[in-house]
Amino acid sequence: MKEKMTEHSIRLFEKKGFSETSITDIVESIGVTKGTFYYYFTSKEQLLMDIHLAYIDELLNEQEKIISTPGKTCKDILFDIVHMLLKSIKTKKSSATVFFREMKNLSDEKLEQILPKRDEFRSKIEQVLISGIESGELRANLDASIISFAILGVANWSYHWFDPEGEKNEQEVANIFMGMILYGIEA
């Protein structure tokens, strides 16, 4: 029931926004009582927090698998991370939308749990870039920190416009992004 309530909430938050979605909207969408809601969640914000944690934890796990795969070049790893982010928008578009758009509705206390995970994700991209610089695969004069923000900006903002059923699939968009990114940073 908790998973069903979470999935319905994600769709409602995506469609109406967190602030405009009431607990009544959530429970009516699945035909349960408010008591059922409060059995699983202490508040609507706790539900939003759970959605955020599930999304970022899944991305971190996928990122770790990509980075720890032996034999990959820096460029391979960067492509795979960008591709994974686009694929998550394809498979979890509603969760991605809620994650990026509704973070502003989390209290400072809740953000203290999310922001370090988001920073860890970015930091791992920065470390891949530093490795590429050190190996000579990427230009020596790059600012790995700024480039990591740029890569995430390009990939993460795509939740706004990327249509997985559209003209280009996530593989093609990832190729375009990486061509754009690497053209400016290749050694």
N, C-alpha and C positions, 0 to 999 in steps of 0.2 A: 504494500500500500504506500509506503514512504516513497519508493521509486516512481510509482504512478503519480503521486501527488507532485513530486519534483518535476517530472516530465510535463505535466499539465501546467505547472507554474512557469516553467521555462517558456513554453509557448505563449502563455498569457503575458508574461513580462516582455517578451519580444514584441507582441502585437500591441499591447496597451501601454507598456512601460511599467516599471516597478511601482511608482507612486500612484498610478491610476488603477492598479490592480488591488482589489481588496481580498482579504481572507475569505470573505463570502464568495467572491468570484471564483476563487480557487476551489473551495469545497463544493460549490454548486456544479462546477465543471466535471466533477467526478462522482457526484451524488453521495457525499459523506457529510458529517456534521463538523462544526468547528471544534468539538471535543476531539475528533479524530486528528484534525490538524495539530492541535496543541499536544496530543500524545506524542507526535513525532518531532515537532518544532516548538521552541519556546516563543518564537516571534516570526513575523514575516522577514525581518532582517536576518534572522538565523537561517532561514530557508535560502535567502539570497547568498549568504556566506557559504553555505553548503554547496550551492551551485558554483560559486567562484572557486572554492577549493577543489572540487571534483574536476573542473575544467583545467586549472593550472597544474594540478598534480598529474593529470593524464599527459599534458604537454611535456612536463618535466621528465616523465618516464619515457616517453617516445624520444625526446631529445637525447637522453642518456643512452638509449639503445643505439641511436645513430652515431653518437660520438664514440662509443666504445667498440664499434665494429672495426676489427683490424683491417689494415691495408687501404684505408680511405685517405685520399688527399684532402687538404683543407677545402678545396673547391667542391669536392664530392660531398663533404660533410655540410657545407653551407647550402648547397643545392638541396640535399636531403632534408635539412631543417626547414628551408623555405617551402619545399614541396609538402612536407608534413603539416605546416601551418595552413597552407591552402587546402589540403585534404581535410583538415579539421573543420575548416569553414564549410566544405562540401558536406561532410558527414554530421557535423555538430553546429550548423549555422546558427540555430537559435541560441545555443549555449555560448557561442562566440559573441553573438550580438549582446546578450545579457552581460557577459564578462566585460566587454569593452565599454558598453554604453551605461551600464547601471552601477559601476564601481563607485560612482559619486554618491550613491545611496547607502554606502557602508559607513558606519561610525569609525572614528579614529582607532578605537580598540580593535575592531574587525580588520581594518586596513593594515594594522600591525602584523596580522597573520598572512595577509595576501601579498603585500608589497615586497617582503623579502623573497618570496617565491618568484615573483615577477622579475625581481632584480637578479636572482640566481639564473633564471633562464637567459636573460640578456648577458650576464657575466660569462656564461658558458660559450655564447657566441663570440664574445670578445676574446676569450681564451683560444678559440679556434683561429680567429684572425691573427692573434699574436703568434701562434704556432706557424701559421702560413708566412708571416713576416720573417720569423726566425729561420725558417727553412728556405727562404728565397722564393717561395711560390707566389708571394704577394710583395708589392713594393715596400721598401724599408721605411719610407717616410709617412706611412699611413697612421692615422689616429684611430686605433682599434676601438676605442670607446665610442667615438662619434660614428664610426662605420657600423658598429653593432646596433646603435639606435636607428640608423638609417635603414638597415636591413629589416628591423622589426617594424619600423614605420611603414615601409613599403608592403610588407606581408600582412601586418595586422589590420591596416586600414582597408584591406580588400574585402573584409566582411561587409563593408558598406555597399560595394558595387559588384563583387564577383558573383557571377551566376554559373554554378557548376554545369547547368544544362544549356548554357549559352554557346556562343561561337567557339570559345576556347575552353578546354578542360584544365584541371589544376596542373597537370604535367606541362602543358603548353605555356600556361601563365608563369609557372615556376621557371621554365626555360627563358622566357622573355625577361623576367625579373633578374635572373642570374646573369644573362647576357648584359643587361644594363649595369648591374652592380660590378661584375668582373671587368667589364671594359674599362672602368675607371680605376680599378685597383690591381689589375694583373701586373706581374713583374715583367 
